[in-house]
Amino acid sequence: MKQLSAWFTALAGCRVLVAGDLMLDEYLWGRIERISPEAPVPVLNLVRRESTLGGAGNVMRNLRSLGVQVIAAGTVGSDSTGEQILELLDVMGVESEAVIRDPHRKSTHKARLMSLEHGQQVFRLDEESTMGVWGEVEETLARRIRERAADAQVILCSDYLKGALTERVLEAAFQAAQRQRIPAVVGPKDPKTSKYHGASVLMPNARELAEMTGTRVNGNDWLTDSASRLLEELELEALVVTRGRDGMSLFEPTPAGILRMDVPTVARSVYDVTGAGDTAIATFCAALAAGMDRETAVQMANQAAGVVVGKRGTATVTVEEILAHIDEESGGGPAPKTPPPKSKHFPPS
């Protein structure tokens, strides 16, 4: 625990460059008290509005909650939503000089109508442009990523398929990471895997891995087979798969074959899985930035995910919450002790 505390103390001096798709999530809370006379639809009487960052912005929120300094790289439109995104980044203390305004696109805005009576979403309205950035905007974004990479210990690419992470932008990020000898970690969404060639680590969930490899989620063998194929195809240093209630799995190529480490879930109660993937990848990258090895970083990410799913809505975790969770899991509290990670080698076929 003392060693973990020292690592987490080091987070305040760490800096992660996050490149990806920035979004504004707006929640419109109200009461449904009548049906509209104009059409058979409920009328939501607005009580309050809440706005927060989504997509890559939620990854940044998680990093800042852990005390990590963040450099943001991405695009916003020349609109009021873009202004709000930049203001929220500023309030969080995120460096946003590498966020490019693109007059040809709409900033991604997701408005959710929420019922106070039922505590749930009743409607969602999306406004966005998903075309890939191009021309001067793409070139400027790639250049600023290359320039700011020297200030970071990790480059995290958060791809939500909203257009910021084109092949050219990703290539700039991966090449910059290689020059600086720092890891480039990707949260992938695109089944066209070739765009991620050059990354150090990919961190998909099980469904995303199945889509990227054209396989079916079936039993346990498919996971190792699919991971092995992706590791070889993209020449990755490692692959981390988040598996929900089954925890996480780390795959690394070794001379003896593929090393697989399974980390069982530590979630004690699950209220909401929204944003758990963002928490996991943010914690994994924060741990790498603080000098942890990949095996320990995966375990920290798993602990953080176990905490955040016990909260409602898109939430974040703190260092203190993670350490308390680990302490309880190791016997210092009322929670049952979690089985240790299991590792196994799979020889080359």
C-alpha positions as a Markdown table, in Angstrom:
| # | Residue | x | y | z |
|---|---|---|---|---|
| 1 | Met | 0.0 | 0.0 | 0.0 |
| 2 | Lys | 2.9 | 2.4 | 0.8 |
| 3 | Gln | 4.3 | 1.8 | -2.7 |
| 4 | Leu | 0.9 | 2.5 | -4.3 |
| 5 | Ser | 0.5 | 5.7 | -2.2 |
| 6 | Ala | 3.9 | 6.9 | -3.5 |
| 7 | Trp | 2.9 | 6.2 | -7.1 |
| 8 | Phe | -0.4 | 8.0 | -6.7 |
| 9 | Thr | 1.4 | 10.9 | -5.0 |
| 10 | Ala | 3.5 | 11.2 | -8.2 |
| 11 | Leu | 0.4 | 11.7 | -10.3 |
| 12 | Ala | 0.3 | 15.4 | -9.6 |
| 13 | Gly | 3.6 | 15.8 | -11.5 |
| 14 | Cys | 2.4 | 13.7 | -14.5 |
| 15 | Arg | 1.0 | 15.1 | -17.8 |
| 16 | Val | -1.1 | 13.2 | -20.3 |
| 17 | Leu | -1.9 | 14.4 | -23.8 |
| 18 | Val | -5.4 | 13.4 | -24.7 |
| 19 | Ala | -6.3 | 13.6 | -28.4 |
| 20 | Gly | -9.9 | 12.8 | -29.4 |
| 21 | Asp | -13.5 | 13.7 | -29.9 |
| 22 | Leu | -14.8 | 16.4 | -27.6 |
| 23 | Met | -18.5 | 16.5 | -26.7 |
| 24 | Leu | -21.0 | 18.4 | -24.6 |
| 25 | Asp | -23.4 | 16.3 | -22.6 |
| 26 | Glu | -26.5 | 18.3 | -21.4 |
| 27 | Tyr | -29.1 | 17.0 | -19.0 |
| 28 | Leu | -32.5 | 18.7 | -19.0 |
| 29 | Trp | -34.3 | 17.7 | -15.8 |
| 30 | Gly | -38.0 | 18.2 | -15.4 |
| 31 | Arg | -41.4 | 16.9 | -14.4 |
| 32 | Ile | -43.9 | 15.2 | -16.8 |
| 33 | Glu | -47.3 | 16.5 | -15.6 |
| 34 | Arg | -49.4 | 16.4 | -18.7 |
| 35 | Ile | -49.8 | 15.3 | -22.3 |
| 36 | Ser | -49.5 | 17.9 | -25.0 |
| 37 | Pro | -52.8 | 19.1 | -26.6 |
| 38 | Glu | -51.0 | 19.3 | -30.0 |
| 39 | Ala | -49.9 | 15.7 | -30.1 |
| 40 | Pro | -50.0 | 12.6 | -27.9 |
| 41 | Val | -46.6 | 13.3 | -26.3 |
| 42 | Pro | -45.7 | 14.1 | -22.7 |
| 43 | Val | -44.6 | 17.6 | -21.8 |
| 44 | Leu | -41.5 | 18.0 | -19.8 |
| 45 | Asn | -41.6 | 21.0 | -17.5 |
| 46 | Leu | -38.0 | 22.1 | -17.2 |
| 47 | Val | -36.6 | 22.5 | -13.7 |
| 48 | Arg | -32.8 | 22.6 | -14.1 |
| 49 | Arg | -30.0 | 22.1 | -16.7 |
| 50 | Glu | -26.7 | 20.4 | -16.2 |
| 51 | Ser | -23.8 | 20.3 | -18.6 |
| 52 | Thr | -20.6 | 18.3 | -18.6 |
| 53 | Leu | -17.9 | 17.1 | -20.9 |
| 54 | Gly | -18.4 | 13.8 | -22.8 |
| 55 | Gly | -16.3 | 11.6 | -25.1 |
| 56 | Ala | -12.6 | 12.5 | -24.8 |
| 57 | Gly | -13.7 | 15.3 | -22.4 |
| 58 | Asn | -14.9 | 12.7 | -19.9 |
| 59 | Val | -11.5 | 10.9 | -20.1 |
| 60 | Met | -10.0 | 14.3 | -19.3 |
| 61 | Arg | -12.4 | 14.7 | -16.3 |
| 62 | Asn | -11.2 | 11.4 | -15.0 |
| 63 | Leu | -7.6 | 12.2 | -15.3 |
| 64 | Arg | -8.0 | 15.6 | -13.6 |
| 65 | Ser | -10.0 | 13.8 | -10.8 |
| 66 | Leu | -6.8 | 11.7 | -10.2 |
| 67 | Gly | -4.7 | 14.9 | -10.1 |
| 68 | Val | -3.0 | 14.4 | -13.5 |
| 69 | Gln | -2.2 | 17.4 | -15.7 |
| 70 | Val | -4.0 | 17.2 | -19.1 |
| 71 | Ile | -3.2 | 18.6 | -22.5 |
| 72 | Ala | -6.3 | 18.5 | -24.7 |
| 73 | Ala | -6.1 | 18.1 | -28.5 |
| 74 | Gly | -9.2 | 18.0 | -30.7 |
| 75 | Thr | -11.7 | 20.1 | -32.6 |
| 76 | Val | -14.8 | 22.1 | -31.8 |
| 77 | Gly | -17.1 | 24.1 | -34.1 |
| 78 | Ser | -17.3 | 27.8 | -34.2 |
| 79 | Asp | -20.6 | 27.7 | -32.2 |
| 80 | Ser | -22.0 | 28.2 | -28.7 |
| 81 | Thr | -21.5 | 24.5 | -27.9 |
| 82 | Gly | -17.8 | 24.8 | -28.8 |
| 83 | Glu | -17.6 | 27.8 | -26.5 |
| 84 | Gln | -19.1 | 25.8 | -23.7 |
| 85 | Ile | -16.7 | 22.9 | -24.2 |
| 86 | Leu | -13.7 | 25.3 | -24.1 |
| 87 | Glu | -15.1 | 27.0 | -20.9 |
| 88 | Leu | -15.5 | 23.6 | -19.2 |
| 89 | Leu | -12.0 | 22.6 | -20.1 |
| 90 | Asp | -10.7 | 25.9 | -18.7 |
| 91 | Val | -12.7 | 25.4 | -15.5 |
| 92 | Met | -11.1 | 21.9 | -15.1 |
| 93 | Gly | -7.6 | 23.4 | -15.6 |
| 94 | Val | -7.0 | 21.6 | -18.9 |
| 95 | Glu | -4.6 | 23.1 | -21.4 |
| 96 | Ser | -6.6 | 23.6 | -24.5 |
| 97 | Glu | -4.2 | 25.4 | -26.9 |
| 98 | Ala | -4.3 | 22.3 | -29.1 |
| 99 | Val | -8.1 | 22.3 | -29.5 |
| 100 | Ile | -8.8 | 23.7 | -33.0 |
| 101 | Arg | -11.9 | 25.6 | -34.0 |
| 102 | Asp | -13.3 | 24.3 | -37.2 |
| 103 | Pro | -15.9 | 26.7 | -38.9 |
| 104 | His | -17.1 | 23.8 | -41.2 |
| 105 | Arg | -18.4 | 21.6 | -38.5 |
| 106 | Lys | -20.9 | 21.5 | -35.6 |
| 107 | Ser | -19.6 | 20.7 | -32.1 |
| 108 | Thr | -21.0 | 17.5 | -30.8 |
| 109 | His | -23.9 | 18.2 | -28.4 |
| 110 | Lys | -26.0 | 15.5 | -26.8 |
| 111 | Ala | -29.1 | 16.8 | -25.0 |
| 112 | Arg | -30.9 | 14.3 | -22.7 |
| 113 | Leu | -34.4 | 15.0 | -21.4 |
| 114 | Met | -34.6 | 13.5 | -17.9 |
| 115 | Ser | -37.7 | 12.8 | -15.8 |
| 116 | Leu | -37.4 | 13.7 | -12.1 |
| 117 | Glu | -40.2 | 11.4 | -11.3 |
| 118 | His | -38.6 | 8.4 | -12.7 |
| 119 | Gly | -34.9 | 9.4 | -12.5 |
| 120 | Gln | -34.3 | 8.3 | -16.1 |
| 121 | Gln | -33.9 | 9.5 | -19.6 |
| 122 | Val | -37.0 | 9.9 | -21.7 |
| 123 | Phe | -35.5 | 11.4 | -24.9 |
| 124 | Arg | -32.2 | 12.3 | -26.4 |
| 125 | Leu | -31.3 | 14.9 | -29.1 |
| 126 | Asp | -28.0 | 14.8 | -30.9 |
| 127 | Glu | -26.4 | 17.6 | -32.9 |
| 128 | Glu | -23.0 | 17.0 | -34.5 |
| 129 | Ser | -20.8 | 16.6 | -37.5 |
| 130 | Thr | -19.0 | 13.3 | -37.9 |
| 131 | Met | -17.0 | 13.9 | -41.0 |
| 132 | Gly | -13.2 | 13.6 | -40.6 |
| 133 | Val | -11.3 | 16.8 | -40.2 |
| 134 | Trp | -9.4 | 17.8 | -43.3 |
| 135 | Gly | -7.2 | 20.5 | -44.9 |
| 136 | Glu | -5.7 | 23.1 | -42.7 |
| 137 | Val | -7.6 | 22.0 | -39.6 |
| 138 | Glu | -6.3 | 18.4 | -39.9 |
| 139 | Glu | -2.7 | 19.7 | -40.5 |
| 140 | Thr | -2.9 | 22.1 | -37.6 |
| 141 | Leu | -4.2 | 19.5 | -35.2 |
| 142 | Ala | -1.5 | 17.0 | -36.2 |
| 143 | Arg | 1.2 | 19.6 | -35.8 |
| 144 | Arg | 0.1 | 20.7 | -32.3 |
| 145 | Ile | 0.0 | 17.1 | -31.2 |
| 146 | Arg | 3.6 | 16.6 | -32.4 |
| 147 | Glu | 4.6 | 19.9 | -30.6 |
| 148 | Arg | 2.9 | 19.0 | -27.3 |
| 149 | Ala | 4.0 | 15.4 | -27.1 |
| 150 | Ala | 7.3 | 16.5 | -25.6 |
| 151 | Asp | 5.5 | 17.7 | -22.5 |
| 152 | Ala | 3.7 | 14.4 | -21.8 |
| 153 | Gln | 4.5 | 11.0 | -20.3 |
| 154 | Val | 1.6 | 9.3 | -22.2 |
| 155 | Ile | -0.5 | 10.1 | -25.3 |
| 156 | Leu | -4.1 | 8.9 | -25.0 |
| 157 | Cys | -6.2 | 8.8 | -28.2 |
| 158 | Ser | -9.9 | 8.6 | -27.4 |
| 159 | Asp | -11.7 | 7.7 | -30.6 |
| 160 | Tyr | -15.5 | 8.2 | -30.6 |
| 161 | Leu | -15.8 | 8.3 | -34.5 |
| 162 | Lys | -16.7 | 12.0 | -34.5 |
| 163 | Gly | -14.0 | 13.0 | -36.9 |
| 164 | Ala | -11.1 | 14.3 | -34.9 |
| 165 | Leu | -8.9 | 11.2 | -35.1 |
| 166 | Thr | -8.3 | 10.7 | -38.8 |
| 167 | Glu | -5.5 | 8.4 | -40.0 |
| 168 | Arg | -3.2 | 11.3 | -40.5 |
| 169 | Val | -3.9 | 12.7 | -37.0 |
| 170 | Leu | -3.4 | 9.3 | -35.4 |
| 171 | Glu | -0.2 | 8.8 | -37.4 |
| 172 | Ala | 1.1 | 12.1 | -36.0 |
| 173 | Ala | 0.3 | 11.0 | -32.5 |
| 174 | Phe | 1.9 | 7.6 | -32.8 |
| 175 | Gln | 5.1 | 8.9 | -34.5 |
| 176 | Ala | 5.4 | 11.6 | -31.8 |
| 177 | Ala | 5.0 | 9.0 | -29.1 |
| 178 | Gln | 7.8 | 6.9 | -30.7 |
| 179 | Arg | 10.1 | 9.8 | -30.9 |
| 180 | Gln | 9.5 | 10.7 | -27.3 |
| 181 | Arg | 9.7 | 7.0 | -26.2 |
| 182 | Ile | 6.3 | 7.2 | -24.4 |
| 183 | Pro | 3.3 | 5.0 | -24.8 |
| 184 | Ala | 0.4 | 5.8 | -27.2 |
| 185 | Val | -2.7 | 4.2 | -25.8 |
| 186 | Val | -6.0 | 4.1 | -27.8 |
| 187 | Gly | -9.6 | 3.7 | -26.8 |
| 188 | Pro | -10.8 | 2.4 | -30.2 |
| 189 | Lys | -14.3 | 2.5 | -31.7 |
| 190 | Asp | -13.5 | 2.0 | -35.4 |
| 191 | Pro | -13.7 | -1.6 | -36.7 |
| 192 | Lys | -11.3 | -0.5 | -39.5 |
| 193 | Thr | -8.2 | -1.5 | -37.4 |
| 194 | Ser | -5.5 | -0.3 | -39.9 |
| 195 | Lys | -5.9 | 3.3 | -38.6 |
| 196 | Tyr | -4.5 | 2.2 | -35.2 |
| 197 | His | -1.3 | 0.7 | -36.6 |
| 198 | Gly | 1.6 | 2.3 | -34.7 |
| 199 | Ala | -0.1 | 2.5 | -31.3 |
| 200 | Ser | 1.5 | 1.0 | -28.3 |
| 201 | Val | -1.6 | -0.3 | -26.5 |
| 202 | Leu | -5.3 | -0.7 | -27.6 |
| 203 | Met | -8.0 | -0.8 | -24.9 |
| 204 | Pro | -11.3 | -1.9 | -26.4 |
| 205 | Asn | -14.2 | -3.6 | -24.6 |
| 206 | Ala | -15.1 | -7.2 | -25.5 |
| 207 | Arg | -17.8 | -6.1 | -28.0 |
| 208 | Glu | -15.4 | -3.7 | -29.8 |
| 209 | Leu | -12.7 | -6.4 | -30.0 |
| 210 | Ala | -15.2 | -8.8 | -31.6 |
| 211 | Glu | -16.2 | -6.1 | -34.2 |
| 212 | Met | -12.5 | -5.3 | -35.0 |
| 213 | Thr | -11.6 | -8.9 | -35.5 |
| 214 | Gly | -14.9 | -10.1 | -37.1 |
| 215 | Thr | -15.5 | -12.7 | -34.5 |
| 216 | Arg | -18.3 | -13.7 | -32.1 |
| 217 | Val | -18.3 | -13.3 | -28.4 |
| 218 | Asn | -18.6 | -17.0 | -27.6 |
| 219 | Gly | -17.1 | -18.7 | -24.6 |
| 220 | Asn | -13.5 | -18.0 | -23.5 |
| 221 | Asp | -11.3 | -19.2 | -26.4 |
| 222 | Trp | -12.4 | -16.5 | -28.8 |
| 223 | Leu | -10.9 | -13.8 | -26.6 |
| 224 | Thr | -7.3 | -15.1 | -26.7 |
| 225 | Asp | -7.6 | -16.0 | -30.4 |
| 226 | Ser | -9.0 | -12.5 | -31.3 |
| 227 | Ala | -6.4 | -10.7 | -29.1 |
| 228 | Ser | -3.6 | -12.7 | -30.6 |
| 229 | Arg | -4.7 | -11.8 | -34.1 |
| 230 | Leu | -5.0 | -8.1 | -33.3 |
| 231 | Leu | -1.6 | -8.0 | -31.5 |
| 232 | Glu | 0.1 | -9.5 | -34.6 |
| 233 | Glu | -1.8 | -7.5 | -37.2 |
| 234 | Leu | -1.2 | -4.1 | -35.5 |
| 235 | Glu | 2.2 | -5.0 | -34.0 |
| 236 | Leu | 1.0 | -3.8 | -30.6 |
| 237 | Glu | 3.0 | -3.9 | -27.4 |
| 238 | Ala | -0.1 | -4.9 | -25.5 |
| 239 | Leu | -3.9 | -5.2 | -25.6 |
| 240 | Val | -6.2 | -4.6 | -22.7 |
| 241 | Val | -9.8 | -5.8 | -22.9 |
| 242 | Thr | -12.4 | -4.5 | -20.5 |
| 243 | Arg | -15.0 | -7.3 | -19.9 |
| 244 | Gly | -17.7 | -5.8 | -17.7 |
| 245 | Arg | -18.6 | -8.2 | -14.9 |
| 246 | Asp | -15.7 | -10.5 | -15.9 |
| 247 | Gly | -13.1 | -7.8 | -15.1 |
| 248 | Met | -10.2 | -7.1 | -17.5 |
| 249 | Ser | -7.7 | -9.1 | -19.5 |
| 250 | Leu | -4.2 | -8.0 | -20.5 |
| 251 | Phe | -2.5 | -9.6 | -23.5 |
| 252 | Glu | 1.2 | -9.2 | -24.3 |
| 253 | Pro | 3.4 | -10.8 | -26.9 |
| 254 | Thr | 6.5 | -12.6 | -25.5 |
| 255 | Pro | 9.1 | -15.0 | -27.0 |
| 256 | Ala | 7.2 | -17.8 | -25.4 |
| 257 | Gly | 3.9 | -16.8 | -27.0 |
| 258 | Ile | 1.0 | -14.6 | -25.8 |
| 259 | Leu | 0.9 | -13.9 | -22.1 |
| 260 | Arg | -2.7 | -13.4 | -20.9 |
| 261 | Met | -3.4 | -12.0 | -17.4 |
| 262 | Asp | -7.1 | -12.0 | -16.2 |
| 263 | Val | -8.0 | -9.5 | -13.5 |
| 264 | Pro | -11.4 | -10.3 | -11.9 |
| 265 | Thr | -13.9 | -7.6 | -11.3 |
| 266 | Val | -13.8 | -5.8 | -7.9 |
| 267 | Ala | -17.2 | -4.1 | -8.3 |
| 268 | Arg | -19.3 | -4.6 | -5.2 |
| 269 | Ser | -22.5 | -3.0 | -6.5 |
| 270 | Val | -23.3 | -1.9 | -10.0 |
| 271 | Tyr | -25.6 | 1.1 | -10.4 |
| 272 | Asp | -24.5 | 2.5 | -13.7 |
| 273 | Val | -21.8 | 1.4 | -16.2 |
| 274 | Thr | -22.0 | 4.7 | -18.1 |
| 275 | Gly | -18.5 | 6.1 | -18.6 |
| 276 | Ala | -16.7 | 3.1 | -16.9 |
| 277 | Gly | -14.6 | 2.6 | -20.0 |
| 278 | Asp | -13.4 | 6.2 | -19.8 |
| 279 | Thr | -12.5 | 5.8 | -16.2 |
| 280 | Ala | -10.6 | 2.6 | -16.9 |
| 281 | Ile | -8.5 | 4.0 | -19.7 |
| 282 | Ala | -7.8 | 7.3 | -17.9 |
| 283 | Thr | -6.6 | 5.4 | -14.8 |
| 284 | Phe | -4.5 | 3.0 | -16.9 |
| 285 | Cys | -2.8 | 5.9 | -18.6 |
| 286 | Ala | -2.3 | 7.8 | -15.3 |
| 287 | Ala | -0.7 | 4.8 | -13.8 |
| 288 | Leu | 1.7 | 4.4 | -16.8 |
| 289 | Ala | 2.5 | 8.1 | -16.5 |
| 290 | Ala | 3.4 | 7.6 | -12.8 |
| 291 | Gly | 5.8 | 4.8 | -13.7 |
| 292 | Met | 3.8 | 1.7 | -13.1 |
| 293 | Asp | 4.2 | -1.3 | -15.3 |
| 294 | Arg | 1.3 | -2.4 | -17.5 |
| 295 | Glu | 0.3 | -5.3 | -15.2 |
| 296 | Thr | -0.1 | -2.9 | -12.2 |
| 297 | Ala | -1.7 | -0.3 | -14.4 |
| 298 | Val | -4.4 | -2.7 | -15.5 |
| 299 | Gln | -5.1 | -3.7 | -11.9 |
| 300 | Met | -5.4 | 0.0 | -10.9 |
| 301 | Ala | -7.8 | 0.6 | -13.9 |
| 302 | Asn | -9.9 | -2.4 | -12.7 |
| 303 | Gln | -10.1 | -1.0 | -9.2 |
| 304 | Ala | -11.2 | 2.4 | -10.5 |
| 305 | Ala | -13.8 | 0.9 | -12.7 |
| 306 | Gly | -15.1 | -1.1 | -9.8 |
| 307 | Val | -15.6 | 2.1 | -7.8 |
| 308 | Val | -17.2 | 4.2 | -10.6 |
| 309 | Val | -19.9 | 1.6 | -11.5 |
| 310 | Gly | -21.1 | 2.0 | -8.0 |
| 311 | Lys | -22.0 | 5.6 | -8.7 |
| 312 | Arg | -25.0 | 6.9 | -10.7 |
| 313 | Gly | -24.4 | 8.7 | -14.0 |
| 314 | Thr | -21.2 | 9.6 | -15.7 |
| 315 | Ala | -18.9 | 9.8 | -12.7 |
| 316 | Thr | -15.2 | 10.0 | -11.8 |
| 317 | Val | -13.0 | 8.5 | -9.1 |
| 318 | Thr | -10.3 | 9.9 | -6.8 |
| 319 | Val | -7.0 | 8.5 | -5.7 |
| 320 | Glu | -8.4 | 8.3 | -2.1 |
| 321 | Glu | -11.4 | 6.2 | -3.3 |
| 322 | Ile | -9.1 | 3.8 | -5.2 |
| 323 | Leu | -6.8 | 3.4 | -2.3 |
| 324 | Ala | -9.7 | 2.8 | 0.1 |
| 325 | His | -11.2 | 0.2 | -2.3 |
| 326 | Ile | -7.8 | -1.6 | -2.5 |
| 327 | Asp | -7.5 | -1.5 | 1.3 |
| 328 | Glu | -10.9 | -3.2 | 1.7 |
| 329 | Glu | -10.2 | -5.7 | -1.0 |
| 330 | Ser | -6.9 | -6.7 | 0.7 |
| 331 | Gly | -8.6 | -7.4 | 4.0 |
| 332 | Gly | -8.6 | -3.9 | 5.6 |
| 333 | Gly | -12.4 | -3.5 | 5.5 |
| 334 | Pro | -15.7 | -5.4 | 5.3 |
| 335 | Ala | -15.5 | -6.4 | 1.6 |
| 336 | Pro | -14.5 | -9.9 | 0.7 |
| 337 | Lys | -11.0 | -10.4 | -0.7 |
| 338 | Thr | -10.9 | -10.5 | -4.5 |
| 339 | Pro | -9.1 | -13.5 | -6.1 |
| 340 | Pro | -5.6 | -12.5 | -7.5 |
| 341 | Pro | -5.0 | -12.0 | -11.3 |
| 342 | Lys | -4.3 | -15.2 | -13.2 |
| 343 | Ser | -1.6 | -15.4 | -15.9 |
| 344 | Lys | -1.1 | -17.9 | -18.6 |
| 345 | His | 1.1 | -18.3 | -21.7 |
| 346 | Phe | -0.3 | -19.3 | -25.0 |
| 347 | Pro | 2.5 | -20.7 | -27.3 |
| 348 | Pro | 2.6 | -19.5 | -30.9 |
| 349 | Ser | 0.4 | -21.6 | -33.1 |
